[in-house]
Structures are given as structure tokens and as C-alpha cells.
Amino acid sequence: MSSGWIAADYGTHSMRRTKATLIYRRTKNLRAVQLLLGHSKLESTVRYLGIEVDDALRSPNRQRSEAVCQASRLSPRRGG
């Protein structure tokens, strides 16, 4: 029985990049990923992850507040 995974096709670099990408997607903490990868420059981490610089530089607090604002616009207003 085969899992479809061929070890020769996946090296340590691709596994490292995949793990870093998964961590970033789940946490949105670019600085933590930078430290885990050992990059001295944030730009290197952004390039490594293949993400947009503008998205990466937005703070998680700003993303959260934008989501709250968006949700409040969608929810019906009470009172009035």
C-alpha cells in the first residue's frame, strides 16, 4: 500500500519551508517564524514564506480589529 509520498521528492528544505508556512498561517506571527528559521532579516522570512510584504507587516492586532469592524458591519444593529 502506498501513501503517494516519495521520500526522494521531499528534502529537508521543503519540509522546513512547509512547517514554517503552516506555523505562519496558523499564528500570523512573522517574528516567531523568523526566530524559528534563524533569519536575521525579516525580509528574508517574508521572501522564504512567499507572502506579500504588506500583509506580513500588518500587525495581528490590526488584523483582529479589522475583522471585528467587518463583523460589526455585517451583524444587525440592536436598539436604535
C-alpha positions as a printed NumPy array, in Angstrom:
array([[  0.   ,   0.   ,   0.   ],
       [  1.415,   3.386,  -1.   ],
       [  0.73 ,   6.741,   0.606],
       [  1.709,   8.598,  -2.565],
       [  4.62 ,  10.219,  -0.759],
       [  8.01 ,   9.68 ,  -2.384],
       [ 10.815,  10.493,   0.031],
       [ 13.242,  11.379,  -2.762],
       [ 10.911,  14.211,  -3.861],
       [ 10.949,  15.91 ,  -0.46 ],
       [ 14.133,  17.079,   1.187],
       [ 14.747,  18.773,   4.47 ],
       [ 14.417,  22.207,   2.878],
       [ 10.906,  21.583,   1.558],
       [  9.826,  20.128,   4.915],
       [ 11.323,  23.141,   6.732],
       [  9.537,  25.559,   4.416],
       [  6.232,  23.697,   4.744],
       [  6.423,  23.712,   8.549],
       [  7.307,  27.422,   8.619],
       [  4.407,  28.204,   6.294],
       [  1.962,  26.217,   8.427],
       [  3.108,  27.975,  11.592],
       [  2.753,  31.383,   9.952],
       [ -0.721,  30.601,   8.584],
       [ -1.953,  29.458,  11.987],
       [ -0.371,  32.187,  14.115],
       [  0.268,  35.105,  11.736],
       [  3.316,  35.714,  13.946],
       [  6.025,  36.578,  11.467],
       [  8.577,  37.37 ,  14.168],
       [  8.191,  33.908,  15.733],
       [  8.713,  32.258,  12.348],
       [ 11.752,  34.472,  11.762],
       [ 13.267,  33.311,  15.048],
       [ 12.46 ,  29.655,  14.368],
       [ 14.136,  29.833,  10.976],
       [ 17.125,  31.754,  12.317],
       [ 16.781,  34.6  ,   9.837],
       [ 18.462,  37.849,  10.807],
       [ 16.308,  39.904,   8.426],
       [ 12.524,  39.932,   8.426],
       [ 12.611,  40.412,   4.66 ],
       [ 14.292,  37.019,   4.305],
       [ 11.459,  35.354,   6.186],
       [  8.821,  37.128,   4.089],
       [ 10.562,  36.026,   0.886],
       [ 11.053,  32.489,   2.225],
       [  7.357,  32.132,   3.035],
       [  6.301,  33.615,  -0.303],
       [  3.868,  36.047,   1.265],
       [  3.057,  39.649,   0.426],
       [  5.114,  42.207,   2.331],
       [  2.091,  44.436,   3.064],
       [  0.163,  41.514,   4.565],
       [  3.151,  40.393,   6.592],
       [  3.809,  43.823,   8.08 ],
       [  0.243,  44.333,   9.265],
       [  0.12 ,  43.645,  12.972],
       [ -2.068,  40.816,  14.299],
       [ -3.92 ,  43.389,  16.449],
       [ -4.78 ,  45.401,  13.37 ],
       [ -5.958,  42.272,  11.557],
       [ -8.12 ,  41.357,  14.554],
       [ -9.626,  44.846,  14.802],
       [-10.355,  44.875,  11.067],
       [-12.158,  41.545,  11.435],
       [-14.215,  42.904,  14.347],
       [-15.153,  46.014,  12.352],
       [-16.116,  43.902,   9.384],
       [-18.21 ,  41.592,  11.556],
       [-19.969,  44.532,  13.205],
       [-20.956,  45.878,   9.809],
       [-22.483,  42.52 ,   8.923],
       [-24.418,  41.958,  12.144],
       [-27.848,  43.524,  12.618],
       [-27.943,  46.563,  14.884],
       [-29.723,  46.447,  18.201],
       [-31.76 ,  49.288,  19.557],
       [-31.661,  52.425,  17.804]])
